[in-house]
Amino acid sequence: MKFETKRFLIRYARGVIEMFVKNGDVLDLPKNCPEELKEKKGVFVTLFKKEKAREKEVLRGCIGLPYPQQSIIKNLRDASISATQDPRFEELREDELEDIIIEISILSEPKRIDTKPEKYLDKIEPHKDGLIIKRDIRSGLLLPQVWEDLPDKIEFLSHLCLKAGLLLNEWMREGTTLYKFQVERIREDELES
């Protein structure tokens, strides 16, 4: 994706988040949207908050739509709003906006890892593959960026199970399915010039 398109996405996400947090309104879809953003792809929006006192950033929200059911730009708008209301955190406040860094992940279509559970480890590529786990009505997703914190495959899969509300080793059981995907990652602070 071109630099200008990435910048367009970040600016639009920032506009959506600011409008929603400040007055609860939803920003219109842009009329001058680059053509490639009309393609249907999954999108996640992750919000990090800069903590000046500790000189680091902390997760402030991460929500997305993993499947290509809507255009990139529409999924981006919906995920941006949802990320401000991630149920794991308090709703994002207006006084936090200047300390937020936006990260957008555009997902490839998730593909089922078609093998027996004991072979899953052979089919997963750390730092490249994001994973979705499904068992019965439960599911969970971890983006490829999570490998930075969980570099071990078994640890990664265990956390994926926890996120889905499953037992740590549920990924090894027959009837549990795994899907993998890759992302194009766009960070707001990497586009600043």
C-alpha positions as a Python dict, from the first residue, in 0.01 Angstrom:
ca = {
    (1, 'M'): (0, 0, 0),
    (2, 'K'): (127, 344, -91),
    (3, 'F'): (248, 587, 175),
    (4, 'E'): (-25, 838, 81),
    (5, 'T'): (-294, 571, 125),
    (6, 'K'): (-155, 470, 465),
    (7, 'R'): (-155, 834, 573),
    (8, 'F'): (-513, 871, 445),
    (9, 'L'): (-619, 571, 659),
    (10, 'I'): (-452, 704, 974),
    (11, 'R'): (-595, 1054, 928),
    (12, 'Y'): (-942, 914, 869),
    (13, 'A'): (-919, 683, 1174),
    (14, 'R'): (-799, 978, 1386),
    (15, 'G'): (-1093, 1188, 1262),
    (16, 'V'): (-1343, 910, 1337),
    (17, 'I'): (-1205, 856, 1688),
    (18, 'E'): (-1191, 1226, 1776),
    (19, 'M'): (-1544, 1299, 1649),
    (20, 'F'): (-1689, 1000, 1830),
    (21, 'V'): (-1509, 1064, 2161),
    (22, 'K'): (-1579, 1439, 2162),
    (23, 'N'): (-1948, 1435, 2073),
    (24, 'G'): (-2068, 1081, 1997),
    (25, 'D'): (-2110, 1146, 1624),
    (26, 'V'): (-2004, 908, 1348),
    (27, 'L'): (-1788, 1056, 1072),
    (28, 'D'): (-1920, 1001, 720),
    (29, 'L'): (-1735, 767, 489),
    (30, 'P'): (-1500, 977, 273),
    (31, 'K'): (-1614, 1059, -79),
    (32, 'N'): (-1253, 1088, -204),
    (33, 'C'): (-1154, 742, -83),
    (34, 'P'): (-866, 573, -271),
    (35, 'E'): (-1004, 292, -484),
    (36, 'E'): (-805, 17, -308),
    (37, 'L'): (-983, 98, 20),
    (38, 'K'): (-1313, -15, -133),
    (39, 'E'): (-1178, -371, -139),
    (40, 'K'): (-1332, -602, 121),
    (41, 'K'): (-1083, -693, 395),
    (42, 'G'): (-1080, -737, 770),
    (43, 'V'): (-945, -449, 978),
    (44, 'F'): (-830, -412, 1339),
    (45, 'V'): (-763, -83, 1516),
    (46, 'T'): (-529, -84, 1814),
    (47, 'L'): (-494, 218, 2041),
    (48, 'F'): (-182, 272, 2249),
    (49, 'K'): (-149, 542, 2511),
    (50, 'K'): (185, 715, 2563),
    (51, 'E'): (271, 719, 2929),
    (52, 'K'): (512, 1008, 2970),
    (53, 'A'): (607, 925, 3329),
    (54, 'R'): (726, 576, 3236),
    (55, 'E'): (834, 663, 2880),
    (56, 'K'): (645, 372, 2731),
    (57, 'E'): (313, 296, 2572),
    (58, 'V'): (33, 77, 2702),
    (59, 'L'): (-256, -90, 2525),
    (60, 'R'): (-569, 126, 2545),
    (61, 'G'): (-801, -66, 2311),
    (62, 'C'): (-798, -318, 2028),
    (63, 'I'): (-1107, -419, 1834),
    (64, 'G'): (-1160, -532, 1480),
    (65, 'L'): (-1356, -711, 1217),
    (66, 'P'): (-1149, -1008, 1101),
    (67, 'Y'): (-1345, -1112, 794),
    (68, 'P'): (-1373, -941, 454),
    (69, 'Q'): (-1746, -870, 473),
    (70, 'Q'): (-1720, -492, 418),
    (71, 'S'): (-1478, -251, 253),
    (72, 'I'): (-1152, -161, 425),
    (73, 'I'): (-1272, 197, 481),
    (74, 'K'): (-1606, 93, 637),
    (75, 'N'): (-1441, -171, 856),
    (76, 'L'): (-1185, 91, 960),
    (77, 'R'): (-1458, 333, 1067),
    (78, 'D'): (-1644, 65, 1265),
    (79, 'A'): (-1328, -73, 1428),
    (80, 'S'): (-1204, 279, 1517),
    (81, 'I'): (-1525, 354, 1706),
    (82, 'S'): (-1527, 13, 1875),
    (83, 'A'): (-1164, 46, 1985),
    (84, 'T'): (-1259, 355, 2190),
    (85, 'Q'): (-1503, 135, 2380),
    (86, 'D'): (-1300, -185, 2425),
    (87, 'P'): (-1479, -358, 2716),
    (88, 'R'): (-1146, -439, 2882),
    (89, 'F'): (-1092, -68, 2952),
    (90, 'E'): (-1286, 243, 3043),
    (91, 'E'): (-1422, 431, 2741),
    (92, 'L'): (-1160, 657, 2583),
    (93, 'R'): (-1186, 1014, 2714),
    (94, 'E'): (-1131, 1339, 2527),
    (95, 'D'): (-839, 1434, 2751),
    (96, 'E'): (-655, 1119, 2635),
    (97, 'L'): (-676, 1188, 2261),
    (98, 'E'): (-342, 1369, 2231),
    (99, 'D'): (-163, 1077, 2399),
    (100, 'I'): (-311, 806, 2174),
    (101, 'I'): (-116, 633, 1897),
    (102, 'I'): (-328, 455, 1636),
    (103, 'E'): (-223, 129, 1474),
    (104, 'I'): (-423, -20, 1188),
    (105, 'S'): (-396, -385, 1083),
    (106, 'I'): (-541, -481, 746),
    (107, 'L'): (-594, -856, 740),
    (108, 'S'): (-557, -1111, 467),
    (109, 'E'): (-853, -1348, 453),
    (110, 'P'): (-820, -1602, 738),
    (111, 'K'): (-745, -1952, 606),
    (112, 'R'): (-813, -2269, 798),
    (113, 'I'): (-501, -2463, 899),
    (114, 'D'): (-614, -2790, 753),
    (115, 'T'): (-424, -3049, 953),
    (116, 'K'): (-448, -3246, 1274),
    (117, 'P'): (-391, -3047, 1598),
    (118, 'E'): (-58, -3220, 1666),
    (119, 'K'): (74, -3067, 1340),
    (120, 'Y'): (-44, -2711, 1408),
    (121, 'L'): (296, -2603, 1541),
    (122, 'D'): (456, -2694, 1207),
    (123, 'K'): (209, -2475, 1015),
    (124, 'I'): (247, -2156, 1220),
    (125, 'E'): (509, -1892, 1141),
    (126, 'P'): (587, -1664, 1439),
    (127, 'H'): (586, -1287, 1377),
    (128, 'K'): (409, -1344, 1045),
    (129, 'D'): (86, -1531, 1123),
    (130, 'G'): (-202, -1403, 1329),
    (131, 'L'): (-433, -1677, 1455),
    (132, 'I'): (-801, -1734, 1516),
    (133, 'I'): (-920, -2028, 1725),
    (134, 'K'): (-1274, -2167, 1715),
    (135, 'R'): (-1438, -2431, 1928),
    (136, 'D'): (-1815, -2463, 1948),
    (137, 'I'): (-1943, -2105, 1989),
    (138, 'R'): (-1617, -1972, 2134),
    (139, 'S'): (-1350, -1796, 1935),
    (140, 'G'): (-1048, -1577, 1992),
    (141, 'L'): (-796, -1388, 1778),
    (142, 'L'): (-438, -1270, 1826),
    (143, 'L'): (-271, -1038, 1576),
    (144, 'P'): (82, -1119, 1453),
    (145, 'Q'): (214, -825, 1658),
    (146, 'V'): (143, -1028, 1975),
    (147, 'W'): (442, -1252, 1890),
    (148, 'E'): (660, -966, 2020),
    (149, 'D'): (527, -1039, 2370),
    (150, 'L'): (468, -1415, 2329),
    (151, 'P'): (747, -1551, 2104),
    (152, 'D'): (695, -1918, 2200),
    (153, 'K'): (439, -2103, 1984),
    (154, 'I'): (284, -2299, 2270),
    (155, 'E'): (261, -1988, 2488),
    (156, 'F'): (103, -1798, 2199),
    (157, 'L'): (-154, -2074, 2143),
    (158, 'S'): (-226, -2095, 2517),
    (159, 'H'): (-301, -1721, 2530),
    (160, 'L'): (-517, -1757, 2220),
    (161, 'C'): (-719, -2023, 2405),
    (162, 'L'): (-753, -1798, 2709),
    (163, 'K'): (-876, -1513, 2491),
    (164, 'A'): (-1148, -1745, 2358),
    (165, 'G'): (-1244, -1855, 2709),
    (166, 'L'): (-1100, -2202, 2657),
    (167, 'L'): (-862, -2416, 2858),
    (168, 'L'): (-492, -2350, 2788),
    (169, 'N'): (-440, -2669, 2588),
    (170, 'E'): (-774, -2668, 2405),
    (171, 'W'): (-594, -2603, 2076),
    (172, 'M'): (-467, -2964, 2087),
    (173, 'R'): (-814, -3121, 2097),
    (174, 'E'): (-999, -3261, 1797),
    (175, 'G'): (-1288, -3034, 1707),
    (176, 'T'): (-1088, -2715, 1768),
    (177, 'T'): (-1003, -2531, 1447),
    (178, 'L'): (-728, -2279, 1382),
    (179, 'Y'): (-714, -2016, 1110),
    (180, 'K'): (-416, -1804, 1016),
    (181, 'F'): (-386, -1468, 848),
    (182, 'Q'): (-126, -1198, 787),
    (183, 'V'): (-156, -822, 827),
    (184, 'E'): (-38, -503, 672),
    (185, 'R'): (42, -292, 979),
    (186, 'I'): (20, 87, 973),
    (187, 'R'): (130, 291, 1277),
    (188, 'E'): (52, 657, 1317),
    (189, 'D'): (388, 748, 1472),
    (190, 'E'): (577, 581, 1186),
    (191, 'L'): (403, 804, 928),
    (192, 'E'): (481, 1132, 1100),
    (193, 'S'): (736, 1340, 920),
}
